[in-house]
Amino acid sequence: MQSFGDRIKKDDRPFHPHITIANRDLKPRDFEKAWEHFSKNNFNATFNTRTISLLKLSTGKWNVIGEKKW
């Protein structure tokens, strides 16, 4: 995969590339019930892609700041 070059500023914080799948609609009071349900499920999936995008949160909106195609 190609680098995003100058799109990513050097940072001293530890960083581990990852994909986040989340929903902020889950209320704290509902977490235990959701955990009980989802902790018993296995998830396995694959997908094909020709593009990967780098997003940055700015004023409450995710914006694409870099994109690579292969």
GIVEN-V707834 format. One record per run of one state. SS is the DSSP state (a for helix, b for strand, c for the rest). FROM is the first residue (numbers start at 1). TO is the last residue. If there is no record, write none. Layout:
ss={SS:SS}
from={FROM:FROM}
to={TO:TO}
This chain:
ss={c:a:c:a:c:b:c:b:c}
from={1:5:8:28:39:51:59:61:70}
to={4:7:27:38:50:58:60:69:70}
